[in-house]
């Protein structure tokens, strides 16, 4: 069984949102078997910064759907989209 690495773009709903707290909330929301390898930040516009966590999930876990669903439920998250996916 292999693993999949996915970079997921998480847009906060406000530029005033504490991104460190949002990172912690995203890590706490992960489904079993998934883990975050690291975060990047991307300046979008007008002070809004997107988080780009790299998430590692088992290949047999149905892809990134469970992670995306968990992230969208986190308070302060406006949208979630997968930027790229690859096997590791």
Secondary structure, DSSP 4 states (H G I P E B T S, - for coil): --EEEEEEEEEES-TTS-HHHHHHHHHHHPPTT-EEEEEEEEEEETTEEEEEEEEEEEGGG-TTHHHHHHHHTSTTEEEEEEEEEEE-
